[in-house]
Amino acid sequence: MDPKQIHQQLGKLQAEIDALPVDDGNRAKLHALVDDIDRELGVGPQFVLDDTSLQDRLEELVSNFEVEHPTVAGILKDIMVKLASIGV
């Protein structure tokens, strides 16, 4: 898996987040998660995330957004799959 693809998905997610009609708290959670993933992907040559809470946070956000914001939930799910493919 090319981490560049994950970075591209994170960029799409940032754009979706900015367009969402959600409260600032949820928007902040999403942006923080995206920033954490992006930062962790750039840390080392293996691009392995050591923070298991990121996966948990992703899963929680997917379940929160599935009904009202399926596009965001779909992007989050895609990121989860890509992260799993690089061993997260």
Wavefront OBJ file of the C-alpha trace (Angstrom):
o trace
v 0.000 0.000 0.000
v 1.343 3.356 -0.984
v 1.054 5.846 1.887
v 0.589 8.518 -0.776
v -2.854 7.028 -1.479
v -3.740 7.313 2.189
v -2.578 10.938 2.210
v -4.841 11.577 -0.807
v -7.799 10.012 1.010
v -7.025 12.149 4.047
v -7.111 15.224 1.805
v -10.543 14.201 0.495
v -11.707 13.662 4.034
v -10.501 17.121 5.096
v -12.571 18.658 2.268
v -15.644 16.632 3.270
v -15.202 17.633 6.912
v -15.114 21.313 6.001
v -18.379 20.962 4.069
v -20.241 19.016 6.761
v -23.186 20.543 8.576
v -21.950 19.265 11.945
v -21.218 20.944 15.229
v -17.737 22.271 15.905
v -17.008 19.485 18.391
v -17.440 16.720 15.812
v -15.593 18.732 13.186
v -12.686 19.205 15.600
v -12.601 15.461 16.392
v -12.450 14.615 12.705
v -9.734 17.143 11.951
v -7.686 15.974 14.955
v -7.945 12.354 13.842
v -6.933 13.175 10.270
v -3.994 15.245 11.516
v -2.862 12.424 13.833
v -3.001 9.835 11.045
v -1.195 12.114 8.609
v 1.528 12.871 11.157
v 2.004 9.195 12.050
v 2.263 8.177 8.406
v 5.184 10.513 7.917
v 7.158 9.366 10.959
v 9.155 6.459 9.587
v 10.031 4.377 6.575
v 7.626 1.600 7.557
v 4.651 3.937 7.944
v 3.376 1.887 10.867
v 1.023 3.535 13.305
v 1.901 2.667 16.896
v -1.118 4.432 18.343
v -3.851 1.780 18.525
v -6.296 4.400 19.707
v -6.332 5.821 16.155
v -8.045 2.679 14.886
v -10.532 2.844 17.747
v -11.212 6.525 17.046
v -11.724 5.768 13.357
v -14.224 3.024 14.148
v -16.111 5.262 16.562
v -16.342 8.096 14.040
v -17.504 5.725 11.283
v -20.351 4.516 13.458
v -21.247 8.099 14.409
v -21.388 9.322 10.809
v -22.790 6.295 8.921
v -26.416 7.391 8.945
v -26.224 11.164 8.581
v -22.996 11.497 6.575
v -22.450 8.339 4.509
v -19.797 9.964 2.297
v -17.588 10.742 5.282
v -18.223 7.295 6.755
v -17.242 5.725 3.423
v -13.988 7.674 3.275
v -13.230 6.744 6.893
v -13.881 3.066 6.129
v -11.604 3.239 3.098
v -8.845 4.761 5.236
v -9.347 1.992 7.811
v -8.896 -0.668 5.120
v -5.778 1.010 3.760
v -4.290 1.365 7.225
v -5.004 -2.312 7.890
v -3.209 -3.225 4.669
v -0.017 -1.605 5.980
v -0.280 -3.419 9.277
v -2.274 -1.100 11.454
l 1 2 3 4 5 6 7 8 9 10 11 12 13 14 15 16 17 18 19 20 21 22 23 24 25 26 27 28 29 30 31 32 33 34 35 36 37 38 39 40 41 42 43 44 45 46 47 48 49 50 51 52 53 54 55 56 57 58 59 60 61 62 63 64 65 66 67 68 69 70 71 72 73 74 75 76 77 78 79 80 81 82 83 84 85 86 87 88
